[in-house]
Amino acid sequence: MTTLLVILAVVALPVAAVVGYVSWRDRRRTATDEEPAATRAARVERHRRAAERAHAQSDGWNRGGHGYTG
């Protein structure tokens, strides 16, 4: 019985350490990752331009898959 308790303690200690570290890291990361408005605006602009490029590449091809119609 004592051996089982020692094994459980040996396994539980690293698991608790990893869980504690990950929660500490995530709390610290969310506290320091506040996006300034300029960073957020630049990210939105990048996504908008990527969507425009994807749309421009698909213009002229019909949705039925029958080739170029434009």
BAZA-161107 format. One record per residue: x, y, z of N, C-alpha, C, O, CB in turn; residue in one letter. Coordinates in pm, 1 decimal. Glycine has a CB too. Example, Ala and Ser with C-alpha at 12.3 -4.5 7.8 and 13.67 -1.06 7.14 Angstrom:
2
     n_east    n_north       n_up    ca_east   ca_north      ca_up     c_east    c_north       c_up     o_east    o_north       o_up    cb_east   cb_north      cb_up   residuo
     1319.0     -569.0      780.0     1230.0     -450.0      780.0     1320.0     -330.0      780.0     1423.6     -331.9      846.5     1130.8     -447.3      904.6         A
     1285.0     -225.0      708.0     1367.0     -106.0      714.0     1290.0        3.0      787.0     1340.9      113.8      803.9     1408.4      -59.8      572.5         S
***
This chain:
70
     n_east    n_north       n_up    ca_east   ca_north      ca_up     c_east    c_north       c_up     o_east    o_north       o_up    cb_east   cb_north      cb_up   residuo
       82.3     -119.4        0.0        0.0        0.0        0.0       87.4      126.7        0.0       56.1      224.8      -67.6      -94.0       -0.7      121.6         M
      194.8      122.8       75.3      283.8      238.1       81.5      350.0      262.3      -54.3      369.3      376.7      -95.3      390.8      217.7      190.4         T
      383.9      154.9     -122.6      447.0      167.7     -253.7      352.2      236.8     -351.8      395.3      319.9     -431.7      488.7       29.2     -307.6         T
      224.6      202.9     -345.9      125.4      263.9     -433.2      114.0      414.0     -406.6      103.7      493.1     -500.4      -10.6      196.3     -414.3         L
      115.9      452.9     -280.6      108.3      594.8     -246.0      231.7      670.2     -294.1      221.4      783.6     -340.9       92.3      611.9      -94.9         L
      346.6      608.2     -282.7      470.6      672.5     -329.8      465.6      689.0     -481.2      503.6      794.1     -533.0      595.9      589.4     -288.4         V
      419.8      587.9     -552.0      410.3      596.5     -698.0      312.2      706.6     -738.0      340.8      785.3     -828.3      366.2      460.7     -758.1         I
      198.2      712.5     -672.3      100.8      817.4     -701.4      157.6      956.2     -673.6      133.8     1049.5     -750.4      -25.8      795.8     -619.3         L
      231.6      970.3     -565.8      291.8     1099.3     -533.6      396.9     1137.9     -637.7      405.6     1254.3     -677.0      354.6     1095.5     -393.7         A
      475.9     1041.4     -681.8      579.9     1068.8     -780.3      517.6     1108.8     -914.3      572.1     1193.8     -984.7      671.0      945.7     -798.0         V
      405.7     1049.3     -949.4      338.4     1083.8    -1074.4      262.7     1215.8    -1060.3      262.0     1296.4    -1153.4      242.0      971.4    -1116.3         V
      200.1     1238.6     -947.1      118.0     1358.0     -927.2      202.4     1485.2     -919.8      157.0     1591.2     -962.9       35.5     1343.8     -800.3         A
      321.5     1476.7     -867.2      404.9     1595.7     -852.3      441.3     1659.2     -987.3      421.9     1779.8    -1002.6      531.7     1560.2     -776.4         L
      492.6     1585.0    -1085.0      521.8     1648.3    -1214.9      395.3     1696.7    -1286.1      397.6     1800.2    -1352.7      596.5     1550.2    -1305.1         P
      286.0     1623.2    -1272.6      161.6     1665.6    -1336.1      116.4     1798.7    -1277.2       77.1     1888.8    -1351.3       51.5     1558.4    -1318.6         V
      121.5     1811.9    -1145.8       83.0     1937.0    -1080.6      177.6     2050.3    -1121.5      134.0     2164.1    -1139.3       82.9     1919.9     -927.0         A
      305.6     2019.8    -1136.3      402.2     2122.7    -1176.7      373.4     2170.1    -1318.3      379.4     2290.0    -1345.3      546.3     2069.2    -1167.0         A
      342.4     2078.7    -1408.7      313.4     2116.4    -1546.8      184.7     2198.4    -1553.8      179.7     2299.9    -1623.3      302.0     1991.2    -1635.9         V
       81.7     2155.6    -1482.9      -44.7     2229.9    -1482.4      -24.2     2369.5    -1424.9      -78.1     2466.4    -1478.3     -152.1     2154.2    -1401.4         V
       51.6     2381.1    -1318.6       79.6     2511.7    -1259.6      158.2     2601.4    -1353.3      129.2     2720.4    -1364.7      155.0     2495.1    -1130.3         G
      257.8     2544.9    -1420.3      337.6     2624.4    -1512.7      254.3     2673.3    -1630.9      264.1     2789.5    -1670.3      456.5     2543.3    -1562.7         Y
      173.6     2585.9    -1686.6       93.5     2623.8    -1803.0       -7.5     2732.0    -1764.7      -27.2     2827.0    -1840.4       20.8     2500.4    -1861.7         V
      -70.7     2719.1    -1650.0     -166.6     2822.4    -1609.5      -96.4     2954.7    -1581.1     -149.1     3061.0    -1613.9     -244.8     2777.2    -1485.6         S
       21.9     2949.1    -1520.5       98.3     3071.9    -1494.7      139.8     3137.0    -1626.0      128.9     3258.6    -1641.7      222.8     3041.9    -1408.4         W
      188.0     3055.0    -1721.3      231.0     3107.4    -1850.5      113.9     3171.0    -1925.9      129.0     3278.0    -1984.8      293.9     2995.8    -1934.8         R
       -1.8     3105.9    -1924.4     -117.8     3159.3    -1994.6     -166.9     3288.7    -1931.4     -205.4     3381.6    -2002.3     -229.8     3056.9    -1996.5         D
     -165.8     3295.6    -1799.6     -206.1     3420.3    -1732.7     -111.1     3532.5    -1768.7     -154.5     3644.5    -1795.4     -210.5     3401.9    -1579.8         R
       20.0     3503.6    -1769.7      118.3     3605.5    -1803.8      106.0     3646.5    -1949.9      119.5     3764.3    -1983.1      259.4     3555.0    -1775.0         R
       80.4     3549.8    -2037.0       70.0     3578.9    -2179.6      -51.1     3667.1    -2208.0      -39.8     3761.7    -2286.0       61.1     3448.6    -2260.5         R
     -165.5     3639.9    -2147.9     -284.3     3720.6    -2174.1     -269.5     3860.6    -2115.6     -329.6     3955.2    -2166.5     -408.6     3652.4    -2116.7         T
     -191.5     3875.1    -2010.9     -172.9     4007.1    -1952.1      -81.9     4095.2    -2038.7      -96.1     4217.4    -2038.8     -114.7     3993.8    -1811.3         A
       11.2     4033.4    -2112.0      105.8     4112.7    -2190.6       70.3     4119.4    -2338.6      134.9     4193.2    -2413.0      244.0     4056.2    -2175.3         T
      -30.1     4044.9    -2383.5      -62.7     4040.5    -2525.4     -176.4     4133.2    -2565.2     -245.4     4107.6    -2663.9      -97.5     3901.2    -2564.0         D
     -196.2     4237.5    -2491.9     -300.6     4331.9    -2529.3     -260.4     4398.7    -2660.0     -156.2     4463.7    -2667.4     -324.1     4437.7    -2417.3         E
     -342.7     4382.8    -2762.8     -310.7     4437.0    -2894.1     -339.8     4586.4    -2900.5     -450.7     4629.3    -2868.9     -389.0     4363.7    -3002.2         E
     -242.3     4664.8    -2940.5     -271.8     4805.1    -2966.0     -363.1     4816.8    -3087.8     -371.5     4724.5    -3168.8     -141.3     4885.7    -2987.3         P
     -430.1     4928.5    -3100.2     -525.0     4948.4    -3209.6     -455.9     4938.4    -3345.4     -514.6     4886.3    -3440.3     -594.1     5084.1    -3195.7         A
     -333.6     4987.0    -3356.3     -262.5     4982.9    -3484.8     -232.3     4838.6    -3525.8     -244.1     4804.5    -3643.5     -131.6     5064.3    -3476.6         A
     -193.7     4754.3    -3431.3     -166.3     4613.5    -3461.0     -293.0     4542.9    -3504.6     -292.3     4465.3    -3600.2     -105.6     4542.9    -3339.1         T
     -400.9     4569.7    -3434.8     -529.2     4507.9    -3468.6     -575.3     4552.8    -3607.9     -624.1     4471.4    -3686.3     -636.2     4543.7    -3362.3         R
     -559.8     4681.9    -3638.3     -600.4     4734.1    -3768.4     -515.7     4673.6    -3880.2     -568.1     4642.4    -3987.1     -589.4     4887.3    -3770.4         A
     -386.6     4656.6    -3857.1     -299.6     4597.4    -3958.4     -337.9     4452.3    -3984.0     -337.1     4407.1    -4098.5     -152.6     4606.7    -3915.4         A
     -371.4     4378.8    -3878.0     -412.4     4240.2    -3895.0     -542.9     4230.9    -3972.8     -557.6     4143.8    -4058.6     -427.1     4172.0    -3759.5         R
     -636.9     4318.8    -3944.2     -764.4     4320.7    -4016.4     -740.7     4352.3    -4163.5     -802.3     4291.2    -4250.9     -861.3     4424.1    -3954.0         V
     -652.2     4446.9    -4191.3     -621.4     4483.5    -4329.4     -557.4     4367.6    -4404.7     -590.5     4343.8    -4520.8     -529.1     4605.0    -4332.7         E
     -466.0     4295.0    -4339.8     -404.8     4178.5    -4404.2     -509.5     4074.2    -4441.3     -506.3     4018.1    -4550.9     -299.5     4116.1    -4312.2         R
     -602.3     4048.8    -4349.4     -707.4     3950.5    -4376.8     -798.6     3998.0    -4489.9     -840.6     3918.3    -4573.7     -790.2     3923.7    -4249.9         H
     -828.8     4126.9    -4492.0     -916.0     4180.6    -4596.7     -850.5     4166.8    -4733.5     -915.0     4126.4    -4830.2     -949.8     4328.1    -4568.7         R
     -721.3     4200.9    -4741.2     -651.1     4191.3    -4870.3     -637.7     4046.6    -4916.5     -648.3     4018.3    -5035.8     -512.2     4255.4    -4860.3         R
     -614.6     3955.8    -4823.6     -606.6     3814.2    -4859.9     -740.8     3765.6    -4913.2     -745.0     3688.5    -5009.0     -563.3     3729.3    -4738.7         A
     -849.6     3809.7    -4852.5     -982.6     3770.7    -4900.4    -1008.6     3828.8    -5038.7    -1067.9     3762.0    -5123.4    -1091.7     3817.0    -4801.8         A
     -965.2     3952.1    -5062.8     -982.4     4012.1    -5195.2     -903.4     3936.3    -5301.0     -952.7     3915.5    -5411.9     -939.5     4158.7    -5193.1         E
     -780.0     3894.4    -5267.6     -699.3     3818.0    -5363.1     -765.6     3684.3    -5394.8     -769.5     3642.5    -5510.5     -557.3     3795.1    -5307.8         R
     -816.8     3618.7    -5293.8     -882.1     3489.6    -5315.7    -1006.5     3507.2    -5401.8    -1034.8     3423.3    -5487.3     -919.0     3423.7    -5181.4         A
    -1080.4     3614.3    -5380.4    -1201.2     3639.0    -5459.6    -1164.1     3672.6    -5603.8    -1230.0     3625.9    -5696.7    -1284.7     3753.6    -5397.5         H
    -1060.3     3752.2    -5623.8    -1020.1     3790.6    -5758.9     -972.8     3669.2    -5837.9     -992.7     3663.4    -5959.2     -909.6     3896.8    -5754.0         A
     -911.6     3573.6    -5772.4     -864.5     3454.4    -5842.3     -980.5     3365.2    -5883.5     -967.9     3288.3    -5978.8     -767.3     3376.5    -5754.7         Q
    -1092.3     3373.7    -5814.2    -1203.8     3285.4    -5848.1    -1305.1     3353.9    -5939.5    -1398.5     3287.6    -5984.9    -1272.9     3237.7    -5721.3         S
    -1291.5     3481.9    -5968.4    -1383.8     3549.7    -6059.4    -1372.1     3489.3    -6199.0    -1262.1     3456.5    -6243.4    -1355.4     3702.2    -6063.5         D
    -1482.7     3474.8    -6266.9    -1481.3     3421.9    -6401.6    -1509.5     3273.2    -6407.3    -1546.3     3221.9    -6513.0    -1350.2     3450.1    -6465.1         G
    -1493.4     3202.5    -6296.5    -1523.4     3060.0    -6294.4    -1659.4     3044.3    -6230.6    -1682.5     3090.9    -6119.0    -1414.1     2978.1    -6217.4         W
    -1749.3     2978.7    -6301.4    -1883.7     2965.7    -6246.3    -1885.7     2865.0    -6131.9    -1792.4     2786.6    -6114.5    -1982.5     2923.8    -6355.5         N
    -1991.3     2868.7    -6056.2    -2000.3     2784.3    -5938.2    -2030.6     2639.0    -5972.9    -2008.3     2550.0    -5890.8    -2106.0     2837.6    -5845.2         R
    -2081.6     2613.8    -6094.8    -2115.1     2477.7    -6131.2    -1994.4     2394.6    -6174.7    -2006.5     2273.6    -6194.0    -2216.3     2479.4    -6240.3         G
    -1879.4     2457.8    -6190.0    -1758.4     2387.4    -6227.3    -1747.7     2359.0    -6375.7    -1678.4     2265.5    -6415.8    -1750.1     2260.4    -6152.6         G
    -1816.0     2439.1    -6459.3    -1815.2     2415.6    -6602.7    -1717.8     2505.3    -6676.5    -1732.4     2526.5    -6796.9    -1952.5     2435.0    -6657.9         H
    -1620.8     2557.0    -6608.0    -1516.6     2631.5    -6676.0    -1536.5     2781.5    -6670.5    -1623.6     2833.3    -6600.6    -1508.5     2588.1    -6817.3         G
    -1452.9     2848.8    -6746.3    -1448.8     2995.4    -6745.2    -1568.3     3052.4    -6818.8    -1596.6     3014.0    -6932.3    -1318.7     3046.9    -6808.2         Y
    -1638.4     3144.6    -6753.6    -1758.4     3203.7    -6814.8    -1745.1     3353.6    -6835.3    -1838.9     3417.6    -6882.8    -1880.1     3175.2    -6729.0         T
    -1630.5     3411.0    -6800.4    -1620.3     3556.0    -6807.4    -1538.0     3598.7    -6914.4    -1519.3     3718.8    -6933.7    -1570.3     3612.2    -6686.5         G
***
